[in-house]
Amino acid sequence: MTGRAVGAGIPPFIKWVGGKRGLVEQLLPHLPKQFGRFHEPFAGGAALFFTLRPKRASLSDENERLVRSYVGLRDDTDEVIRLLKTYPHDRAFFEAQRARDIDAESDAEVAAWFIYLNKTGFNGLYRVNSKNRFNVPFGRYAKPNICDVPTLRACAAALSGVRIERCDFERAARRAKTGDLVYFDPPYVPLSATSSFTSYTSGRFDLDAHARLRDTALALAERGVHVLLSNSSSDVVRDLYASRFDLVSVNARRAINSKGDGRRAIPELLIRSRTY
Ligand SMILES: C[S@@+](CC[C@H](N)C(=O)[O-])C[C@H]1O[C@@H](n2cnc3c(N)ncnc32)[C@H](O)[C@@H]1O
């Protein structure tokens, strides 16, 4: 068992919608005391991973450019930093970056591109159009920290030896073994959703996907894999999990409007397997 964190936590190198940076302290008491490999199949900014810095870990996400950014930062840290140091905070440069055909470039180029747009784009959003072109407007930051060298180096060190993969959560979950810990942080069920499985869809992560996730979590728990999962405090989520998992309410501080200037505590659910 590798167990818990190996050192002080570090902040993620990107800001991510739904990121757990502000909630991590509330997650920690709900982790098993010991576990084997740590898996985060909806990695996003991977706030829990960067807090724990487990030696044995697997990170995955379906967003290919995000995943290539992790690989680029881990394997070619100096090049990512070198590139970012040359990228100015300038609208014309931002627009030129945004229009780049980035997928043909190296992982280091993708990482620098991704981090630059994350630091300078509106609210750190990641959004693409139907042609997979990044289409977030220039942000309103006075002096963004485009190349935060200490954080980039600390994140690269934490990623050393970590398995990083682009894949669907279900495939990632199949790799978990008895005694491992899987933390699932999917796109949330909207609070407005009703218990009817067909009444709404939320992007591509619709209620069928949430049901598939619940079945995946159950199958893991049945094999003795520890599961921790975050989701909204909605009836749909309670209906999915209450009979076979323990549910804990936690308060997340979330931006409440698109300008990000209003924040309040929103209750959400932590769902724990009964394996620990
Ligand atoms: C709420 S975010 C995770 C935030 C993360 N825990 C953090 O601290 O930043 C959800 C992530 O799930 C990913 N995702 C959505 N559908 C997925 C799927 N079917 N399989 C794997 N990842 C998926 C998205 O790309 C996004 O990065």
The ligand as an SDF file (V2000), in Angstrom:
LIG
                    3D

 27 29  0  0  0  0  0  0  0  0999 V2000
  -15.7120   18.3870  -12.8220 C   0  0  0  0  0  0  0  0  0  0  0  0
  -14.3870   18.1620  -13.9430 S   0  0  0  0  0  0  0  0  0  0  0  0
  -13.1660   17.4350  -12.8760 C   0  0  0  0  0  0  0  0  0  0  0  0
  -12.4960   18.4700  -11.9980 C   0  0  0  0  0  0  0  0  0  0  0  0
  -11.2870   17.9710  -11.2310 C   0  0  0  0  0  0  0  0  0  0  0  0
  -11.6330   17.0590  -10.1660 N   0  0  0  0  0  0  0  0  0  0  0  0
  -10.4730   19.1340  -10.6650 C   0  0  0  0  0  0  0  0  0  0  0  0
  -10.1200   19.1460   -9.4820 O   0  0  0  0  0  0  0  0  0  0  0  0
  -10.1610   20.0410  -11.4430 O   0  0  0  0  0  0  0  0  0  0  0  0
  -14.9580   16.8470  -14.9570 C   0  0  0  0  0  0  0  0  0  0  0  0
  -13.9620   16.3080  -16.0000 C   0  0  0  0  0  0  0  0  0  0  0  0
  -14.5350   15.1460  -16.5910 O   0  0  0  0  0  0  0  0  0  0  0  0
  -14.1060   15.0430  -17.9360 C   0  0  0  0  0  0  0  0  0  0  0  0
  -15.0360   14.1010  -18.5930 N   0  0  0  0  0  0  0  0  0  0  0  0
  -16.3070   14.3360  -19.0390 C   0  0  0  0  0  0  0  0  0  0  0  0
  -16.8430   13.1930  -19.5200 N   0  0  0  0  0  0  0  0  0  0  0  0
  -15.9220   12.2070  -19.3350 C   0  0  0  0  0  0  0  0  0  0  0  0
  -15.9040   10.7930  -19.6160 C   0  0  0  0  0  0  0  0  0  0  0  0
  -16.9500   10.1660  -20.1690 N   0  0  0  0  0  0  0  0  0  0  0  0
  -14.7890   10.0860  -19.2810 N   0  0  0  0  0  0  0  0  0  0  0  0
  -13.7110   10.7200  -18.7340 C   0  0  0  0  0  0  0  0  0  0  0  0
  -13.6700   12.0490  -18.4740 N   0  0  0  0  0  0  0  0  0  0  0  0
  -14.7630   12.7860  -18.7700 C   0  0  0  0  0  0  0  0  0  0  0  0
  -14.1020   16.4740  -18.4350 C   0  0  0  0  0  0  0  0  0  0  0  0
  -13.2140   16.6230  -19.5300 O   0  0  0  0  0  0  0  0  0  0  0  0
  -13.6400   17.2520  -17.1540 C   0  0  0  0  0  0  0  0  0  0  0  0
  -12.2440   17.4750  -17.1920 O   0  0  0  0  0  0  0  0  0  0  0  0
  1  2  1  0
  2  3  1  0
  2 10  1  0
  3  4  1  0
  4  5  1  0
  5  6  1  0
  5  7  1  0
  7  8  2  0
  7  9  1  0
 10 11  1  0
 11 12  1  0
 11 26  1  0
 12 13  1  0
 13 14  1  0
 13 24  1  0
 14 15  1  0
 14 23  1  0
 15 16  2  0
 16 17  1  0
 17 18  1  0
 17 23  2  0
 18 19  1  0
 18 20  2  0
 20 21  1  0
 21 22  2  0
 22 23  1  0
 24 25  1  0
 24 26  1  0
 26 27  1  0
M  CHG  2   2   1   9  -1
M  END
$$$$
